[in-house]
Amino acid sequence: MDESSIKKLESIDGLLKHILAIQLYQAGVSQQLIAKHLKIAKARANELLKGVEKGYRQNENSKPQNSE
């Protein structure tokens, strides 16, 4: 596999981890558990989740977990 393909795969891996981290965080999973399961540093998990509200889902049919 050439270097270009490896870089593309690493980029895809990073994007998938970012999406998964956001989904897990919005579902109420802690940053510490997200870091553990994605095998990334807690600081990296924190960076990926900046600006994301915990327990908030963007689906219009869902309500934030904290407001009932």
Contacts in CASP RR format, 6 or more apart in sequence:
PFRMAT RR
TARGET T0000
AUTHOR 0000-0000-0000
METHOD contacts of the structure
MODEL  1
MDESSIKKLESIDGLLKHILAIQLYQAGVSQQLIAKHLKIAKARANELLK
GVEKGYRQNENSKPQNSE
17 38 0 8 1.000
17 40 0 8 1.000
17 48 0 8 1.000
18 48 0 8 1.000
20 38 0 8 1.000
21 34 0 8 1.000
21 38 0 8 1.000
21 45 0 8 1.000
21 48 0 8 1.000
21 49 0 8 1.000
22 48 0 8 1.000
22 49 0 8 1.000
22 52 0 8 1.000
24 33 0 8 1.000
24 34 0 8 1.000
24 37 0 8 1.000
25 31 0 8 1.000
25 34 0 8 1.000
25 49 0 8 1.000
25 52 0 8 1.000
25 54 0 8 1.000
25 55 0 8 1.000
26 52 0 8 1.000
26 53 0 8 1.000
26 54 0 8 1.000
26 55 0 8 1.000
26 56 0 8 1.000
26 57 0 8 1.000
26 58 0 8 1.000
27 55 0 8 1.000
27 57 0 8 1.000
28 54 0 8 1.000
28 55 0 8 1.000
28 65 0 8 1.000
31 42 0 8 1.000
31 45 0 8 1.000
31 46 0 8 1.000
31 49 0 8 1.000
32 42 0 8 1.000
32 45 0 8 1.000
34 45 0 8 1.000
34 49 0 8 1.000
35 41 0 8 1.000
35 42 0 8 1.000
35 44 0 8 1.000
35 45 0 8 1.000
38 45 0 8 1.000
40 48 0 8 1.000
53 64 0 8 1.000
55 64 0 8 1.000
55 65 0 8 1.000
55 66 0 8 1.000
56 64 0 8 1.000
56 65 0 8 1.000
57 63 0 8 1.000
57 64 0 8 1.000
END
